[in-house]
C-alpha cells in the first residue's frame, strides 16, 4: 500500500511517500505539497517513517543528521542509479562531492561517467535522504538540480547545512 504525508521544514512543506518496502519518494516544497494530508492531522504513520521525517526536518534545519539508515523502496530503480544513490548517501552533511568523485566511488572512470551520475541524480526520487544537493560540478559550481526552485533550492539546502563556500551571496555567477 502506498501512503503519503506532508510536514513542515525550514525549507517549507515537504512530503514523503512510503510503502511497506520503505520510503518511495521525498517531495521538496511545491504548491502541491501544501495540499497533501499533514503529519499533524493524526495520520497513521509508522515509527520508521516518522524517524525518516524527523531526520529530514533535522537536515533541513541545519543538523548534521545521518540518514543512511532510512530504508528506501528502490523497486524499479536500475542498478546504476542504485549505486549512485548509495555513494551519494555517504556524503556527510555540510560537505560536498563532485559528480566525478561519485563516478569514481562506483568504479567508473570513463569520459561519460560524471554525466551518467548527473543523469541518475536528476531522477533521484529521494532528495535529502539521497542528498543530491551535495553533489557539485568539478569546479565547485552548483549545477543541475531538478527539484522545485532549481539551483536556488540547492544553494539554500547547502546553506542550511553550513557547507563551506555556500553560505554567502554570489556576486558573479
C-alpha positions in Angstrom: 0.0 0.0 0.0 1.2 3.5 -0.9 0.8 6.4 1.5 1.9 10.0 1.7 2.1 12.7 4.3 3.3 16.3 4.3 5.2 18.1 7.1 6.9 21.4 7.9 10.6 22.1 7.5 12.7 25.2 7.5 12.7 25.0 3.7 8.9 24.8 3.5 6.3 22.0 3.4 7.9 18.7 2.3 6.3 15.3 1.9 7.2 11.6 2.0 5.5 8.7 0.2 6.1 5.3 1.6 5.3 1.6 1.0 5.8 -1.5 3.1 9.3 -1.6 1.5 10.4 1.8 2.7 10.4 5.5 1.6 9.3 5.6 -2.0 9.8 9.3 -2.6 10.6 12.6 -0.9 9.0 15.8 -2.2 10.5 19.2 -1.6 8.3 22.2 -1.2 6.0 23.0 -4.1 2.4 24.2 -4.4 1.3 20.5 -4.5 2.9 19.5 -1.2 0.8 22.2 0.6 -2.4 20.3 -0.4 -1.3 16.9 0.8 -2.5 15.3 4.1 -0.5 16.7 7.0 1.5 14.8 9.6 -0.1 16.8 12.4 -3.6 15.7 11.3 -3.5 12.4 13.1 -2.1 10.5 10.2 -1.3 6.8 10.9 2.4 7.0 10.2 4.7 4.1 11.1 7.6 4.8 13.5 10.2 4.1 10.8 8.6 6.8 8.6 8.3 9.2 11.5 12.0 8.7 12.1 12.8 9.5 8.5 10.7 12.6 8.6 12.5 13.7 11.8 15.8 13.2 10.1 14.7 15.2 7.0 13.4 18.0 9.2 16.8 17.9 11.1 18.9 18.1 8.0 16.8 20.9 6.6 17.1 22.7 9.9 20.9 22.6 9.8 21.6 19.5 11.9 24.3 17.0 10.8 21.9 14.0 10.7 23.0 10.8 9.0 20.0 9.4 7.0 21.8 6.3 5.6 19.7 4.0 7.9 16.5 5.2 6.2 15.1 2.3 4.3 14.3 3.1 0.7 11.8 1.4 -1.7 14.1 1.1 -4.7 12.0 -1.3 -6.7 12.1 -0.2 -10.3 15.4 1.7 -9.9 18.1 0.3 -12.2 21.5 -0.8 -10.7 23.4 2.2 -11.9 21.1 4.6 -10.1 21.1 2.4 -7.0 24.9 2.6 -7.0 24.9 6.3 -7.5 22.3 6.8 -4.7 24.3 4.6 -2.3 27.5 6.5 -3.0 25.8 9.9 -2.6 24.3 8.8 0.7 27.9 8.7 2.1 28.5 12.4 1.7 28.3 13.9 5.2 26.0 16.9 6.0 27.9 20.1 5.4 30.1 18.6 2.8 30.1 18.3 -1.0 31.4 15.9 -3.6 31.8 16.2 -7.3 29.9 14.2 -10.0 33.3 12.7 -10.9 34.1 11.7 -7.3 30.7 9.9 -7.2 31.5 8.2 -10.5 34.9 7.0 -9.2 33.2 5.8 -6.0 31.0 3.4 -8.0 34.0 2.2 -10.1 33.5 4.4 -13.2 36.3 6.5 -14.7 35.2 6.6 -18.4 34.6 10.0 -20.0 30.8 9.8 -19.7 30.8 8.7 -16.0 30.2 12.1 -14.4 27.4 12.8 -16.9 25.8 9.5 -16.1 26.0 10.3 -12.4 24.3 13.7 -13.1 21.5 11.9 -15.1 21.0 9.5 -12.3 20.8 12.2 -9.7 18.4 14.2 -11.9 15.9 11.3 -11.4 16.5 11.0 -7.7 13.1 10.3 -6.0 14.6 10.7 -2.5 16.1 14.2 -2.2 17.6 14.9 1.3 17.7 11.2 2.1 19.8 10.7 -1.0 21.5 14.2 -0.7 21.9 15.0 -4.4 22.1 18.7 -3.4 25.6 17.9 -2.0 26.9 17.0 -5.5 28.6 19.8 -7.4 30.5 20.4 -10.6 34.2 19.7 -10.8 34.9 23.4 -10.3 32.7 23.5 -7.2 29.9 25.3 -9.0 26.3 24.4 -8.4 24.9 22.6 -11.4 21.8 20.6 -12.3 19.1 20.5 -9.6 15.7 19.4 -11.0 13.7 19.9 -7.7 11.3 22.8 -7.3 13.3 26.1 -7.1 16.3 24.6 -9.0 19.7 25.8 -8.1 18.4 28.4 -5.6 16.9 25.5 -3.6 20.2 23.5 -3.9 22.1 26.5 -2.6 19.7 27.1 0.2 20.0 23.4 1.3 23.8 23.7 1.4 23.5 27.0 3.3 21.2 25.3 5.9 23.8 22.6 6.3 26.6 25.1 6.6 28.6 23.7 3.7 31.8 25.8 3.3 31.6 28.2 0.4 27.8 28.1 0.1 26.7 30.4 2.9 27.2 33.7 1.2 25.6 35.5 -1.6 27.0 35.0 -5.1 28.0 38.3 -6.7 29.2 36.9 -10.0 27.7 33.6 -11.3 
